[in-house]
Amino acid sequence: MTLYGYEVNTCNYKCFKTEQLKDFRSMLKSNIKNFENVIEPTIEAMIDESKAEELLAYIEHEIKVRSNDGRN
């Protein structure tokens, strides 16, 4: 998934700085809200939403871990 010009996925999200992850989190939350407004979503849109929700969960967890162990 491309976020702010970076290809971000569940395999490489840990490579980014905490501030970048926070930006990605914000963009993903916004994108997920946009999906919710689609009246008759296509299969592709539903898959994209699912991927966004999964990546958001990973990013939110990583931000929390970094803040708890001082890596922020």
Summary of the structure (lengths in Angstrom):
residues: 72
radius of gyration: 12.9
end to end distance: 23.6
largest distance: 44.0
contacts: 176
relative contact order: 0.18
helix: 68%
strand: 6%
